[in-house]
Amino acid sequence: MKAMRVNTHISNGNESDIVERSEHIDIHRVKLWAKVNLPEISHLREILLLEEDLLSVYEFLAKMNIWIKLIELEGHSLN
């Protein structure tokens, strides 16, 4: 996977300074793996190919568990 892209935005609020930090993960290579290694009838393949290329870290972590379970349910390997 490519390195994370980090965007930092600092805003001054009335009560205190607020720092918002957004980190994203590029899943382009995961999508390429799905396109090459999963059959066209795979639900996981379709789900992965519909995803945006950049996901927030939190979104990626939440979805990764589901993707792994689908790999197991569909009988695929991660190789």
Backbone as CSV, one residue per row, in Angstrom:
resi,resn,N_x,N_y,N_z,CA_x,CA_y,CA_z,C_x,C_y,C_z
1,MET,0.816,-1.177,0.000,0.000,0.000,0.000,0.864,1.245,0.000
2,LYS,0.360,2.286,-0.588,1.090,3.544,-0.594,1.062,4.167,0.789
3,ALA,1.944,5.112,0.986,1.997,5.818,2.270,0.729,6.625,2.467
4,MET,0.419,6.873,3.729,-0.756,7.657,4.064,-0.562,9.113,3.672
5,ARG,-1.633,9.720,3.229,-1.627,11.146,2.968,-2.216,11.826,4.196
6,VAL,-1.516,12.783,4.746,-1.966,13.434,5.973,-2.284,14.885,5.682
7,ASN,-3.497,15.292,6.014,-3.910,16.681,5.892,-4.170,17.207,7.289
8,THR,-3.622,18.355,7.593,-3.843,18.947,8.907,-4.488,20.309,8.729
9,HIS,-5.585,20.514,9.436,-6.296,21.790,9.391,-6.403,22.322,10.811
10,ILE,-5.980,23.552,11.009,-6.055,24.155,12.335,-7.045,25.309,12.280
11,SER,-8.015,25.299,13.189,-8.968,26.399,13.243,-9.029,26.941,14.659
12,ASN,-9.276,28.207,14.775,-9.371,28.851,16.088,-10.837,28.978,16.477
13,GLY,-11.228,28.282,17.533,-12.594,28.372,18.032,-12.674,29.402,19.138
14,ASN,-13.866,29.744,19.549,-14.037,30.722,20.622,-13.506,30.204,21.947
15,GLU,-13.744,28.926,22.234,-13.355,28.368,23.532,-11.896,27.927,23.554
16,SER,-11.432,27.323,22.490,-10.041,26.849,22.441,-9.654,26.576,21.002
17,ASP,-8.378,26.380,20.788,-7.914,26.011,19.448,-8.260,24.552,19.198
18,ILE,-8.753,24.273,18.012,-9.135,22.914,17.633,-8.249,22.484,16.470
19,VAL,-7.638,21.339,16.606,-6.808,20.795,15.535,-7.528,19.582,14.975
20,GLU,-7.840,19.645,13.698,-8.474,18.511,13.034,-7.432,17.854,12.144
21,ARG,-7.319,16.548,12.234,-6.329,15.817,11.451,-7.040,14.714,10.697
22,SER,-6.815,14.648,9.417,-7.471,13.652,8.584,-6.404,12.832,7.868
23,GLU,-6.402,11.531,8.096,-5.456,10.644,7.430,-6.218,9.722,6.493
24,HIS,-5.656,9.484,5.329,-6.305,8.640,4.332,-5.367,7.534,3.871
25,ILE,-5.956,6.441,3.447,-5.200,5.314,2.911,-5.655,5.095,1.473
26,ASP,-4.682,4.982,0.583,-4.968,4.735,-0.820,-5.155,3.230,-1.018
27,ILE,-6.346,2.811,-1.442,-6.617,1.374,-1.628,-6.571,0.971,-3.097
28,HIS,-5.971,1.787,-3.925,-5.883,1.471,-5.352,-5.278,0.087,-5.589
29,ARG,-4.215,-0.255,-4.863,-3.565,-1.564,-5.048,-4.454,-2.713,-4.555
30,VAL,-5.258,-2.465,-3.538,-6.210,-3.482,-3.066,-7.249,-3.732,-4.156
31,LYS,-7.713,-2.649,-4.771,-8.696,-2.772,-5.848,-8.104,-3.508,-7.049
32,LEU,-6.846,-3.228,-7.356,-6.174,-3.930,-8.449,-6.057,-5.419,-8.139
33,TRP,-5.710,-5.753,-6.878,-5.641,-7.156,-6.454,-7.002,-7.828,-6.674
34,ALA,-8.066,-7.148,-6.278,-9.408,-7.713,-6.428,-9.750,-7.946,-7.894
35,LYS,-9.419,-6.988,-8.732,-9.730,-7.094,-10.156,-8.985,-8.257,-10.804
36,VAL,-7.733,-8.478,-10.386,-6.897,-9.530,-10.984,-7.196,-10.900,-10.386
37,ASN,-7.428,-10.972,-9.066,-7.486,-12.261,-8.374,-8.878,-12.788,-8.051
38,LEU,-9.874,-11.949,-8.062,-11.218,-12.414,-7.710,-12.060,-12.589,-8.963
39,PRO,-12.904,-13.622,-8.971,-13.755,-13.835,-10.148,-14.806,-12.723,-10.279
40,GLU,-15.280,-12.543,-11.496,-16.266,-11.486,-11.749,-17.548,-11.663,-10.944
41,ILE,-17.864,-12.873,-10.508,-19.084,-13.106,-9.735,-18.904,-12.841,-8.235
42,SER,-17.688,-12.474,-7.838,-17.393,-12.248,-6.423,-18.051,-10.951,-5.932
43,HIS,-18.785,-11.061,-4.835,-19.395,-9.875,-4.225,-18.314,-8.953,-3.665
44,LEU,-17.273,-9.543,-3.101,-16.176,-8.747,-2.566,-15.515,-7.928,-3.668
45,ARG,-15.304,-8.534,-4.813,-14.701,-7.823,-5.948,-15.532,-6.601,-6.300
46,GLU,-16.825,-6.789,-6.416,-17.719,-5.681,-6.761,-17.690,-4.583,-5.703
47,ILE,-17.698,-4.979,-4.432,-17.673,-4.001,-3.338,-16.377,-3.200,-3.373
48,LEU,-15.247,-3.885,-3.517,-13.957,-3.199,-3.532,-13.824,-2.252,-4.726
49,LEU,-14.284,-2.690,-5.883,-14.153,-1.852,-7.071,-15.044,-0.617,-7.023
50,LEU,-16.086,-0.658,-6.209,-16.967,0.502,-6.048,-16.438,1.518,-5.037
51,GLU,-15.469,1.112,-4.223,-14.925,2.008,-3.201,-14.128,3.149,-3.831
52,GLU,-14.080,4.264,-3.132,-13.199,5.365,-3.523,-11.751,4.908,-3.327
53,ASP,-10.822,5.507,-4.050,-9.413,5.133,-3.905,-8.836,5.561,-2.561
54,LEU,-9.327,6.649,-2.009,-8.845,7.130,-0.713,-9.924,6.958,0.347
55,LEU,-9.582,6.231,1.404,-10.472,6.036,2.542,-9.813,6.602,3.785
56,SER,-10.622,7.114,4.690,-10.054,7.546,5.964,-9.531,6.312,6.694
57,VAL,-8.610,6.511,7.595,-8.052,5.391,8.352,-9.167,4.641,9.077
58,TYR,-10.086,5.366,9.679,-11.180,4.746,10.434,-12.091,3.939,9.519
59,GLU,-12.397,4.500,8.349,-13.232,3.807,7.377,-12.532,2.538,6.896
60,PHE,-11.238,2.653,6.595,-10.462,1.507,6.130,-10.450,0.390,7.158
61,LEU,-10.175,0.727,8.413,-10.115,-0.290,9.468,-11.460,-0.982,9.665
62,ALA,-12.535,-0.219,9.616,-13.874,-0.810,9.777,-14.203,-1.738,8.613
63,LYS,-13.892,-1.298,7.404,-14.223,-2.095,6.221,-13.298,-3.298,6.052
64,MET,-12.054,-3.178,6.483,-11.088,-4.264,6.322,-11.585,-5.551,6.981
65,ASN,-12.155,-5.458,8.167,-12.678,-6.650,8.845,-13.776,-7.318,8.029
66,ILE,-14.627,-6.528,7.427,-15.704,-7.073,6.589,-15.118,-7.712,5.342
67,TRP,-14.143,-7.042,4.716,-13.515,-7.593,3.514,-12.854,-8.932,3.800
68,ILE,-12.167,-9.051,4.925,-11.503,-10.315,5.287,-12.526,-11.420,5.493
69,LYS,-13.634,-11.097,6.147,-14.686,-12.098,6.343,-15.279,-12.544,5.006
70,LEU,-15.464,-11.608,4.081,-15.971,-11.966,2.752,-14.982,-12.832,1.997
71,ILE,-13.689,-12.558,2.138,-12.657,-13.400,1.501,-12.810,-14.826,1.998
72,GLU,-12.969,-14.982,3.310,-13.120,-16.310,3.912,-14.422,-16.976,3.458
73,LEU,-15.526,-16.233,3.466,-16.821,-16.789,3.072,-16.830,-17.233,1.606
74,GLU,-16.151,-16.473,0.758,-16.113,-16.813,-0.652,-15.041,-17.844,-0.994
75,GLY,-14.209,-18.199,0.009,-13.196,-19.233,-0.179,-11.967,-18.787,-0.944
76,HIS,-11.635,-17.498,-0.862,-10.452,-16.968,-1.544,-9.282,-16.897,-0.575
77,SER,-8.078,-16.735,-1.132,-6.900,-16.537,-0.289,-6.358,-15.139,-0.517
78,LEU,-5.523,-14.661,0.400,-4.957,-13.327,0.287,-3.685,-13.276,-0.559
79,ASN,-3.257,-14.404,-1.094,-2.017,-14.452,-1.888,-2.199,-13.873,-3.246
